[in-house]
Amino acid sequence: MKFLIINTDYPQFLHWLYGRHPGLEKEPYEEQMQARNESLFGVANFYSSNLRKLEQEAWDVHANNEFMQQRWAREQGLRVSPAWQRQFRLRKGVVPWWFRVMNQKWFYEILAAQIKYHKPDVLLNQDVGGISTKFLQEMKPHSRLLVGQHAATKLLREDFSCYDLFISSFPPTVDFFRNEGMPAELNRMGFEPDVLSRLEPESSRFEATFIGSFISVHSSRTQLLETLCSRIEQVKVWGPDINGVAPNSPLRSCYGGQAWGRDMYRILSSSKISINHHGDIAPYANNCRLYETTGLGTLLITDYKDNLGTLFEPNKEVVAYRSEEEAVELISYYLTHEEERQAIALAGQSRCLREHTYYHRMQEFIDIVKSYL
């Protein structure tokens, strides 16, 4: 089978990526794609590389990476709308003036050309909220199965009937789509073992770390981390920004800046403890940090969820807290009980590599789409 995987990136990450590699925007498409994959950010090429290991054809598209997408178009001899266009308006007093605005036509023109070029059996859209359903409906003749992937954030109510199938790592999202009359299946997140060979070995540089964001759906997370930062001096925190955090928040003294992809993995792998918190969502263990932390062999201390035991055994493979006070106690305890910490961390890594890799997830995904094809 042939798979085309559509994804989009945070603008902050793209700014970081091209700032880290001056001149990358002028390089050929494949070199830009290689740099994007080597960043290890998000799911990188973990889906496509494992699909290929399973003898499938697979390609990635980062639809909002203008540098990469425009380069692909030029290499294919495709003429597309300019990224910017001039528009005419009248000032007060009926004085004409011109101004530049971002033109998004190129986005769908290039994406449509890529879909038609690859002619996938399975078109997997990993940005259900960002890619137009009207556009996808127009693209349906160019693939056999249109699959949407979405995790836990709420989606605006719209007509998703263009999709043939939805997959999600979050059981309530599966239920949501099924209640809407749409086929939906569970397909969890995972860990990519190749990350282990792509990181230089490091000794523990950090005691207890947290890496994540602090947006409106994370108010309880922010509250927890403020408690931890005020009571455990070893706690360090990384995230896209802390603009939404109060000026006097204890988080500010613990904040280490941004940590994208490879930098995130380096911090996690050189931490004794990684702290996890799911934010203000339904009671299910379901985020990437569950697998990234355990896969690297770092002790995961996470908020307790009813389904956690189906993924990792609490107190043997991970450690779970039910309150802020218990989180403080558990972090303090495992910072001073080295052998117990290491034993749980290694057991968690063994479980992750045995059951929760992207190779496992792509095996499951292939089985799912075969049943719908």
C-alpha positions as CSV (number, residue, x, y, z in Angstrom):
1,M,0.0,0.0,0.0
2,K,1.0,3.6,-0.5
3,F,0.6,6.1,2.4
4,L,0.7,9.9,2.3
5,I,0.9,11.5,5.7
6,I,-0.1,15.2,6.0
7,N,1.1,17.1,9.0
8,T,1.6,20.7,10.1
9,D,4.2,22.3,12.5
10,Y,4.0,25.0,15.1
11,P,5.2,28.3,13.7
12,Q,7.5,28.6,16.7
13,F,9.2,25.3,15.9
14,L,9.6,26.3,12.2
15,H,11.2,29.6,13.3
16,W,13.6,27.6,15.6
17,L,14.4,25.0,12.9
18,Y,15.4,27.5,10.2
19,G,17.2,29.7,12.7
20,R,19.2,26.6,13.8
21,H,20.2,25.9,10.2
22,P,20.9,29.2,8.4
23,G,20.5,28.9,4.6
24,L,18.4,25.7,4.9
25,E,15.5,27.4,3.2
26,K,17.6,27.6,0.0
27,E,18.4,23.9,0.0
28,P,16.7,21.2,-2.1
29,Y,13.5,19.7,-0.8
30,E,15.0,16.4,0.3
31,E,17.7,18.2,2.3
32,Q,15.1,20.3,4.1
33,M,13.0,17.2,4.8
34,Q,16.1,15.5,6.2
35,A,16.8,18.4,8.5
36,R,13.1,18.3,9.6
37,N,13.3,14.6,10.3
38,E,16.6,14.8,12.1
39,S,15.1,17.5,14.5
40,L,13.1,14.6,16.0
41,F,10.3,17.0,16.7
42,G,6.8,15.6,17.1
43,V,6.4,12.3,15.3
44,A,9.1,13.4,12.8
45,N,9.2,10.6,10.2
46,F,8.3,7.9,12.7
47,Y,5.1,6.9,10.9
48,S,6.6,6.8,7.4
49,S,9.9,5.1,8.3
50,N,8.1,2.3,10.2
51,L,5.6,1.8,7.4
52,R,8.5,1.3,5.1
53,K,10.0,-1.2,7.5
54,L,6.7,-3.0,7.1
55,E,7.2,-3.1,3.3
56,Q,4.7,-0.2,2.6
57,E,5.4,2.9,0.6
58,A,5.1,6.1,2.6
59,W,5.8,9.8,2.4
60,D,5.5,12.8,4.7
61,V,4.2,16.3,3.9
62,H,4.6,19.2,6.2
63,A,1.9,21.3,4.6
64,N,2.5,24.7,6.4
65,N,6.3,24.6,6.0
66,E,6.4,27.3,3.2
67,F,10.1,27.0,2.5
68,M,9.9,23.2,2.0
69,Q,6.6,23.2,0.1
70,Q,7.5,26.0,-2.2
71,R,10.8,24.3,-3.0
72,W,8.9,21.0,-3.8
73,A,6.8,23.0,-6.2
74,R,9.7,24.6,-8.0
75,E,11.5,21.2,-8.3
76,Q,8.3,19.8,-9.9
77,G,8.0,22.8,-12.3
78,L,4.7,23.7,-10.6
79,R,3.6,27.3,-10.8
80,V,1.7,28.4,-7.7
81,S,0.2,31.6,-6.3
82,P,2.8,33.8,-4.5
83,A,3.0,33.7,-0.8
84,W,2.2,37.4,-0.5
85,Q,-0.2,39.5,-2.5
86,R,-1.1,43.2,-2.7
87,Q,-4.6,44.3,-1.9
88,F,-6.3,47.6,-2.4
89,R,-8.2,49.5,0.3
90,L,-9.4,53.0,1.0
91,R,-8.2,55.1,3.9
92,K,-10.4,57.4,5.8
93,G,-11.1,60.3,3.4
94,V,-11.3,57.9,0.4
95,V,-7.5,57.9,-0.1
96,P,-6.4,54.7,-2.0
97,W,-3.5,52.6,-0.6
98,W,-1.9,49.2,-1.1
99,F,-0.8,46.8,1.5
100,R,0.7,43.2,1.6
101,V,-1.2,40.3,3.0
102,M,-0.4,36.6,3.3
103,N,-1.8,34.6,0.5
104,Q,-2.8,31.1,1.5
105,K,-3.6,29.8,-2.0
106,W,-0.2,28.2,-2.4
107,F,-0.9,26.0,0.6
108,Y,-3.7,24.1,-1.0
109,E,-2.3,24.3,-4.6
110,I,0.9,22.5,-3.5
111,L,-0.8,20.1,-1.2
112,A,-3.3,19.1,-4.0
113,A,-0.3,18.6,-6.4
114,Q,1.4,16.3,-3.9
115,I,-1.7,14.2,-3.4
116,K,-2.2,13.8,-7.1
117,Y,1.5,13.1,-7.6
118,H,1.7,10.3,-5.0
119,K,-1.8,8.8,-5.6
120,P,-1.9,7.2,-2.1
121,D,-4.0,4.3,-1.2
122,V,-4.3,5.9,2.3
123,L,-4.3,9.6,2.8
124,L,-3.7,10.3,6.5
125,N,-4.4,13.8,7.7
126,Q,-2.9,14.5,11.1
127,D,-4.3,18.1,11.3
128,V,-8.0,17.5,11.2
129,G,-8.7,21.0,12.6
130,G,-6.4,22.8,10.2
131,I,-7.0,21.2,6.8
132,S,-10.2,22.2,5.0
133,T,-12.8,19.4,4.7
134,K,-14.0,21.1,1.5
135,F,-10.5,20.7,0.1
136,L,-10.2,17.1,1.3
137,Q,-13.6,16.3,-0.4
138,E,-12.1,17.5,-3.7
139,M,-9.1,15.2,-3.2
140,K,-11.1,12.1,-2.5
141,P,-10.9,10.8,-6.1
142,H,-7.1,10.7,-5.7
143,S,-6.9,8.2,-2.8
144,R,-8.7,5.1,-1.8
145,L,-9.1,5.8,1.9
146,L,-9.2,9.2,3.6
147,V,-8.2,8.9,7.3
148,G,-8.3,11.6,9.9
149,Q,-6.2,11.5,13.1
150,H,-7.0,13.5,16.2
151,A,-6.0,13.2,19.8
152,A,-7.8,15.0,22.7
153,T,-8.4,18.7,22.1
154,K,-12.0,19.7,21.2
155,L,-12.9,20.1,17.5
156,L,-15.3,22.6,16.1
157,R,-18.5,21.0,15.0
158,E,-18.4,20.6,11.2
159,D,-19.2,18.1,8.5
160,F,-16.6,15.4,8.7
161,S,-18.4,13.2,6.2
162,C,-15.6,13.4,3.7
163,Y,-13.5,11.1,5.9
164,D,-13.7,7.3,5.6
165,L,-12.2,6.7,9.0
166,F,-10.8,8.4,12.1
167,I,-8.1,7.1,14.3
168,S,-7.3,8.5,17.8
169,S,-5.1,7.6,20.8
170,F,-7.8,9.0,23.0
171,P,-10.9,6.8,23.7
172,P,-13.3,9.8,24.2
173,T,-12.4,11.1,20.7
174,V,-13.1,7.6,19.2
175,D,-16.5,7.7,21.0
176,F,-17.1,11.3,19.7
177,F,-16.7,10.3,16.1
178,R,-18.7,7.1,16.4
179,N,-21.5,9.1,18.0
180,E,-21.4,11.4,15.0
181,G,-21.9,8.3,12.8
182,M,-18.3,8.1,11.6
183,P,-16.1,5.0,11.7
184,A,-13.3,5.4,14.3
185,E,-10.6,3.2,15.8
186,L,-8.1,3.4,18.6
187,N,-4.5,3.8,17.6
188,R,-2.2,4.9,20.4
189,M,0.9,7.0,20.5
190,G,4.3,5.4,20.9
191,F,8.1,5.8,21.1
192,E,10.7,5.5,18.3
193,P,13.7,3.3,19.5
194,D,15.9,4.9,16.8
195,V,16.0,8.0,19.0
196,L,18.2,6.0,21.4
197,S,21.0,5.6,18.8
198,R,20.7,9.2,17.7
199,L,21.5,10.7,21.1
200,E,25.0,11.0,22.5
201,P,25.2,9.2,25.9
202,E,25.0,11.6,28.8
203,S,25.2,11.3,32.5
204,S,22.3,12.7,34.6
205,R,22.5,16.5,34.4
206,F,19.1,17.2,35.8
207,E,17.3,15.9,38.9
208,A,13.6,16.4,38.1
209,T,12.3,18.0,34.8
210,F,9.1,18.9,33.1
211,I,8.8,19.6,29.3
212,G,5.5,20.9,27.9
213,S,3.2,23.8,27.3
214,F,1.2,26.2,29.6
215,I,-1.9,27.1,27.6
216,S,-5.5,27.6,28.7
217,V,-6.3,23.8,28.9
218,H,-3.4,23.4,31.2
219,S,-4.4,25.5,34.2
220,S,-4.2,22.5,36.6
221,R,-0.8,21.7,35.2
222,T,0.5,25.2,35.8
223,Q,-0.9,25.1,39.3
224,L,0.9,21.7,40.0
225,L,4.2,23.0,38.6
226,E,4.1,26.2,40.6
227,T,3.7,24.1,43.7
228,L,6.7,21.8,42.7
229,C,8.9,24.8,41.8
230,S,8.2,26.5,45.1
231,R,8.9,23.4,47.2
232,I,11.5,21.3,45.3
233,E,14.5,23.4,44.2
234,Q,15.8,20.7,41.8
235,V,12.7,21.0,39.5
236,K,13.5,22.6,36.1
237,V,10.8,23.4,33.4
238,W,10.9,23.8,29.6
239,G,8.2,24.9,27.2
240,P,7.4,27.0,24.1
241,D,7.0,30.1,26.3
242,I,5.6,31.2,29.7
243,N,3.8,34.3,28.4
244,G,0.6,33.1,30.0
245,V,2.2,32.6,33.4
246,A,1.7,35.2,36.1
247,P,4.6,37.6,36.6
248,N,5.2,36.5,40.1
249,S,4.8,32.7,39.4
250,P,7.5,30.4,40.8
251,L,7.6,28.8,37.4
252,R,9.6,31.7,36.1
253,S,12.6,30.9,38.2
254,C,12.5,27.2,37.1
255,Y,12.0,28.0,33.4
256,G,14.8,26.9,31.0
257,G,13.4,28.1,27.7
258,Q,12.3,26.1,24.6
259,A,13.2,22.5,24.0
260,W,12.2,21.2,20.6
261,G,12.6,17.6,19.4
262,R,16.2,16.5,19.8
263,D,16.8,19.0,22.6
264,M,13.8,17.7,24.4
265,Y,15.1,14.1,24.2
266,R,18.5,15.2,25.4
267,I,16.9,16.8,28.5
268,L,14.7,13.8,29.2
269,S,17.5,11.2,28.8
270,S,19.8,13.1,31.1
271,S,17.1,13.6,33.8
272,K,16.7,11.3,36.8
273,I,12.9,12.0,36.9
274,S,10.6,13.4,34.3
275,I,7.3,14.8,35.6
276,N,4.1,14.4,33.5
277,H,0.7,16.0,33.8
278,H,-2.1,15.7,31.3
279,G,-3.8,19.0,31.8
280,D,-7.5,19.6,32.1
281,I,-8.8,16.7,30.0
282,A,-10.8,13.6,30.7
283,P,-9.3,10.9,33.0
284,Y,-7.2,9.0,30.5
285,A,-3.5,8.5,30.3
286,N,-2.8,9.8,26.8
287,N,0.2,11.9,25.8
288,C,3.5,11.5,24.1
289,R,5.5,12.0,27.3
290,L,4.3,8.7,28.6
291,Y,6.3,6.9,25.9
292,E,9.1,9.3,25.3
293,T,10.2,9.3,28.9
294,T,9.9,5.5,29.5
295,G,11.4,4.7,26.2
296,L,14.5,6.7,27.1
297,G,14.9,4.9,30.4
298,T,14.0,7.8,32.7
299,L,11.7,7.5,35.6
300,L,8.3,8.8,34.8
301,I,6.2,10.3,37.6
302,T,2.8,11.0,36.1
303,D,-0.7,12.0,37.2
304,Y,-2.8,8.9,37.9
305,K,-5.5,8.0,35.3
306,D,-7.9,5.1,35.4
307,N,-6.4,3.4,32.3
308,L,-2.7,3.9,33.2
309,G,-2.4,0.3,34.3
310,T,-3.3,-0.9,30.8
311,L,-0.2,0.9,29.5
312,F,2.3,0.7,32.4
313,E,2.1,-0.9,35.8
314,P,2.1,1.8,38.5
315,N,4.8,1.6,41.1
316,K,6.7,-1.0,39.1
317,E,7.1,0.6,35.6
318,V,6.1,4.2,36.3
319,V,5.1,6.1,39.4
320,A,1.7,7.9,39.7
321,Y,0.5,10.6,41.9
322,R,-3.1,11.6,42.8
323,S,-2.5,15.1,44.3
324,E,0.0,17.9,44.4
325,E,1.1,16.9,47.8
326,E,1.7,13.3,46.7
327,A,3.6,14.5,43.7
328,V,5.9,16.5,46.0
329,E,6.4,13.5,48.3
330,L,7.1,11.0,45.4
331,I,9.6,13.3,43.6
332,S,11.4,14.0,46.8
333,Y,11.5,10.2,47.7
334,Y,12.8,9.0,44.4
335,L,15.5,11.7,44.2
336,T,17.0,10.1,47.3
337,H,16.4,6.4,46.6
338,E,18.6,5.8,43.6
339,E,18.3,2.0,43.3
340,E,14.5,2.0,43.4
341,R,14.3,4.8,40.9
342,Q,16.6,3.0,38.5
343,A,14.7,-0.3,38.8
344,I,11.4,1.3,38.0
345,A,12.8,3.3,35.1
346,L,14.4,0.3,33.5
347,A,11.2,-1.7,33.9
348,G,9.3,1.1,32.3
349,Q,11.7,1.2,29.4
350,S,11.5,-2.6,28.9
351,R,7.7,-2.4,28.7
352,C,7.8,0.6,26.3
353,L,10.2,-1.1,23.9
354,R,8.3,-4.3,24.1
355,E,4.8,-3.0,23.5
356,H,4.7,0.8,22.7
357,T,7.0,1.5,19.7
358,Y,5.9,3.2,16.5
359,Y,6.7,-0.1,14.7
360,H,3.9,-1.7,16.9
361,R,1.6,1.2,16.2
362,M,2.1,1.0,12.4
363,Q,1.4,-2.7,12.5
364,E,-1.9,-1.9,14.2
365,F,-2.6,0.9,11.8
366,I,-2.0,-1.3,8.7
367,D,-4.4,-3.9,10.1
368,I,-7.0,-1.1,10.7
369,V,-6.9,0.4,7.2
370,K,-6.8,-3.0,5.6
371,S,-10.2,-3.8,7.2
372,Y,-11.6,-0.6,5.8
373,L,-10.1,-0.9,2.4
